[in-house]
Amino acid sequence: MRLLFKKLRENAVIPKYQTEYSAGLDLCACVDGEISIPAGETVKVPTGLAAELEGEKNAVLLIYARSSLATKLGLAPANCVGVVDWDYRGELIVALHNASADDRVIQNGDRIAQLVVTPIYRPEVCESDELSDTARGAGGFGSTGKR
């Protein structure tokens, strides 16, 4: 499998793995100068890239937060995880939300998110009048205990 990137702007940065065992590829901002993200606001940050998983239709690209941005600056993708479907060929854009009390600035080339290739399963979708019983049943939030 190959992950192809098309530069949509000259100053776009082709992602790379930062270490031998990195799961994600760092996505960089592709902006003219800088973008300000006011406290409590969300701004769409372009990457200047389009992508294709060549020939692999049972995988998806997922956009996750970079731990350093989230923990140190309060910046993370507004949708928590961005899903890039196999057939999408448009620009990869990261909607960054600033959860901090301070305005933040993103410069051109800043690493803003990470891209992870993940296998997917597409089961047959069926309506059913009954579901099988389990020990948990319909127990939801907190039903399995705290410790």
C-alpha positions in Angstrom: 0.0 0.0 0.0 1.2 3.5 -0.7 -0.1 6.8 0.7 0.1 9.4 -2.0 0.1 13.2 -1.3 -0.6 15.9 -3.9 0.7 19.3 -3.1 -2.1 21.9 -3.8 0.2 24.7 -2.8 4.0 25.1 -3.3 4.7 25.6 0.4 2.8 22.5 1.5 4.9 20.0 3.6 4.7 16.3 2.7 4.1 14.5 6.0 6.6 12.1 7.5 7.0 9.8 10.4 9.0 11.4 13.1 10.4 8.1 14.5 10.8 4.6 13.3 7.7 3.4 15.3 5.4 6.5 15.0 1.9 5.5 14.2 1.0 8.9 12.8 2.4 11.3 10.2 2.5 14.9 11.2 0.3 17.3 9.2 1.6 20.9 8.9 -0.2 24.1 8.4 0.0 25.6 4.9 -0.8 29.3 5.3 0.5 32.6 4.1 2.2 34.0 7.2 0.1 33.0 10.2 -3.4 32.2 11.4 -4.7 33.4 14.8 -7.0 31.2 16.7 -8.8 33.2 19.4 -9.5 31.7 22.8 -12.6 29.5 22.7 -12.8 29.6 18.9 -12.4 27.1 16.0 -10.5 27.9 12.8 -10.0 25.7 9.7 -6.3 25.4 9.1 -5.3 24.2 5.6 -2.5 21.7 4.9 -2.2 22.4 1.2 -2.4 18.6 0.6 -4.7 16.1 -0.9 -4.2 12.4 -0.2 -4.9 8.9 -1.6 -4.5 5.5 -0.2 -3.4 3.9 -3.5 -5.6 0.9 -4.2 -6.5 0.2 -0.5 -10.3 0.6 -0.1 -10.5 -1.1 3.3 -8.6 1.7 5.2 -9.3 5.2 6.3 -7.2 8.2 7.2 -7.9 9.5 10.7 -6.8 13.0 11.8 -5.9 13.1 15.5 -4.6 15.8 17.9 -0.9 16.1 18.5 -0.4 15.6 22.2 1.9 18.6 22.6 -0.5 21.0 21.1 -3.5 19.7 23.1 -1.7 19.6 26.5 0.6 22.6 26.2 -1.5 25.0 24.0 -5.1 23.7 24.3 -5.3 23.2 20.5 -7.0 20.0 19.2 -9.2 19.1 16.2 -12.8 20.4 16.9 -14.3 17.2 15.7 -12.0 15.1 18.0 -11.1 12.8 15.2 -11.3 13.7 11.5 -12.3 11.0 9.1 -10.9 11.1 5.6 -12.8 8.6 3.5 -11.1 6.6 0.9 -12.8 8.4 -2.0 -12.1 12.0 -0.7 -9.6 13.8 -2.9 -10.0 17.4 -1.6 -7.6 19.3 0.6 -6.9 18.0 4.1 -8.1 20.7 6.4 -7.8 20.6 10.2 -10.5 22.5 12.2 -8.5 23.4 15.3 -10.3 24.4 18.4 -8.6 26.6 21.0 -9.8 25.4 24.4 -7.4 27.7 26.2 -8.0 31.2 27.7 -5.3 32.7 25.4 -5.3 33.5 21.7 -3.0 31.1 19.8 -1.0 31.7 16.5 -0.2 29.0 13.9 2.7 29.7 11.6 3.2 28.2 8.2 4.9 24.8 8.6 3.8 24.3 12.2 2.8 20.6 12.9 -0.9 20.8 13.7 -2.2 17.3 13.8 -1.3 13.7 13.0 -2.6 11.4 10.3 -3.1 7.7 11.0 -3.9 5.0 8.5 -6.5 2.6 10.0 -8.2 -0.5 8.6 -12.0 -0.4 8.5 -14.8 -3.0 8.4 -18.0 -2.4 6.5 -20.6 -4.9 7.8 -23.9 -5.5 6.3 -26.4 -3.1 8.0 -29.6 -4.8 9.1 -32.6 -3.9 11.2 -33.5 -6.3 14.0 -36.3 -6.6 16.5 -34.0 -8.4 19.0 -30.4 -8.2 20.1 -28.4 -10.9 22.0 -28.2 -10.7 25.8 -24.9 -9.9 27.5 -23.9 -9.5 31.1 -23.7 -5.7 30.6 -26.9 -5.4 28.8 -28.1 -1.8 28.3 -25.8 -0.4 31.1 -24.2 2.7 29.8 -22.1 5.6 31.2 -20.3 4.4 34.3 -22.2 1.1 34.6 -19.1 -1.0 34.8 -17.8 0.8 37.8 -15.0 3.2 38.6 -12.2 0.8 39.7 
